[in-house]
C-alpha cells in the first residue's frame, strides 16, 4: 500500500486525505466549484454521492498503486454500506491545483 502522504499529485493527495479523515470541509476545499464525478460510468450528483458513499458511511481508501502522475489510482475502498472492494479512480486537476472531476468504479 502507498501511504496517502506519498501520493504524487498534491490535489489528489488532499482529496484522499479528506476522504480518509472524514473531513467534509477539506473534501469540498479540494474540489473546484462545480466539480463533477461518475461512479461505474454513470454521472452522479457529487454532493449526494459523497455524503452517502463517503461521509455518512465512513469511506476509506487504501492505495494499492498510482499512475498518470498520481492522477489514476487503484485502491481498496471500504465503507460501512458496501464493505471493501477494489476500485479504480481517475482525477482531473485544473490549473489551480484542485480536482474538477473524478471517475471511480470497481477495478
C-alpha angles and dihedrals in degrees: 000000000000115000110240091237089059096058110124102224113067094208092051090044090054092050094047091047089052091051094047094048092044089236109158094183093052090046091054091044090055091057131075118240106273094020115171137205144185132209119206090344098310121109112236137189099266097212094049093043093049092049092050102036100033119016107032091039099042098245118200134183125209105190116225099176144346133209139165092057091309095307095108120057139179109207143171099238120194136178138162092260104051104016116219127338138163108252140179124220131191121189131198112206122197127219091267092063098254131119111257096176140005132189122200138173144138114307 
